[in-house]
């Protein structure tokens, strides 16, 4: 059976060049980057080269980049670290949005149980935060604003530059989850009014289990992990050298090919939507998310009259991988908190599926898969 992987927002296939450089390190490099002998120095050199490469590409100093185990740890480190450091200065208020990844929302909920005050901002029907709401939410004891760059379920892009300017003008630290944005949207931290930014390698055809966190040089945060003095005492634990080098290679490829990738992904996205609208009653297919302020590779569609779980199960039987939303909650098939926050109708909420495209996908396979999706959707509707 032919398989169709349309869940790149959850995790991307590793690029062959990434796998090659990682395999070379895994089979030749044995040292701990913290060791002072030759083997350790060789590992440290690889680590420094990777850090330099990524830092140069996002416009920050290598000393401002912390390597982590992924986006979730980066988000937790930023939010918990800033919150606890802020509390020492009498600041215990955090602002976030209702459409954040659970790595952000659940972390804020945990901090709320510690006594922090959390303001969760609403979004409009497209999933965007209002800058006026952000400004109105800022209080004298606000320590942190944490808003994602682009949403992992709908692809909607947030106005982070405007939010960042609001944060700066009020002396509030601003964290951005850019896990989905890296490699698809330009990031220049020399000009963006952002204090912390989270990244993950496996969203850009790198390895799973590796991420990074940008921390501006003037920002003080309490470390999340205790142990050694790695990452300038901000993230204890032996660095995953092979994974980090793989991350740097994936980043290099994604940045060098960003324009071409965006054009290609836009083509895939338009092909998918147009073919489904041709094969299924287009009035029964609704696009969720912003029509223009969006990532090029994510398509969130509601198939009115067809239950999400039933559709996903049947797509899987046909070899098509898609999702009901965030990969971290997809196993439970719970209604999307993102779509709920957008206040869309129940019929759209209960029939929404996320398709996301990337390396390895072709227009031909989208044409084939669209026919399979349409066959099932039309059969369900005809029998209802």
Secondary structure as GFF3:
##gff-version 3
##sequence-region A 1 384
A	DSSP	beta_strand	4	5	.	.	.	ID=ss1
A	DSSP	alpha_helix	16	28	.	.	.	ID=ss2
A	DSSP	alpha_helix	38	58	.	.	.	ID=ss3
A	DSSP	three_ten_helix	62	64	.	.	.	ID=ss4
A	DSSP	beta_strand	65	68	.	.	.	ID=ss5
A	DSSP	alpha_helix	71	87	.	.	.	ID=ss6
A	DSSP	beta_strand	93	97	.	.	.	ID=ss7
A	DSSP	alpha_helix	102	113	.	.	.	ID=ss8
A	DSSP	beta_strand	117	121	.	.	.	ID=ss9
A	DSSP	alpha_helix	131	137	.	.	.	ID=ss10
A	DSSP	beta_strand	142	146	.	.	.	ID=ss11
A	DSSP	alpha_helix	160	169	.	.	.	ID=ss12
A	DSSP	beta_strand	173	177	.	.	.	ID=ss13
A	DSSP	beta_strand	196	200	.	.	.	ID=ss14
A	DSSP	three_ten_helix	201	203	.	.	.	ID=ss15
A	DSSP	beta_strand	211	215	.	.	.	ID=ss16
A	DSSP	alpha_helix	230	233	.	.	.	ID=ss17
A	DSSP	alpha_helix	241	256	.	.	.	ID=ss18
A	DSSP	alpha_helix	258	279	.	.	.	ID=ss19
A	DSSP	three_ten_helix	282	284	.	.	.	ID=ss20
A	DSSP	beta_strand	285	288	.	.	.	ID=ss21
A	DSSP	beta_strand	298	303	.	.	.	ID=ss22
A	DSSP	alpha_helix	308	317	.	.	.	ID=ss23
A	DSSP	beta_strand	320	321	.	.	.	ID=ss24
A	DSSP	three_ten_helix	330	332	.	.	.	ID=ss25
A	DSSP	alpha_helix	337	341	.	.	.	ID=ss26
A	DSSP	alpha_helix	346	349	.	.	.	ID=ss27
A	DSSP	beta_strand	352	356	.	.	.	ID=ss28
A	DSSP	alpha_helix	363	383	.	.	.	ID=ss29
###
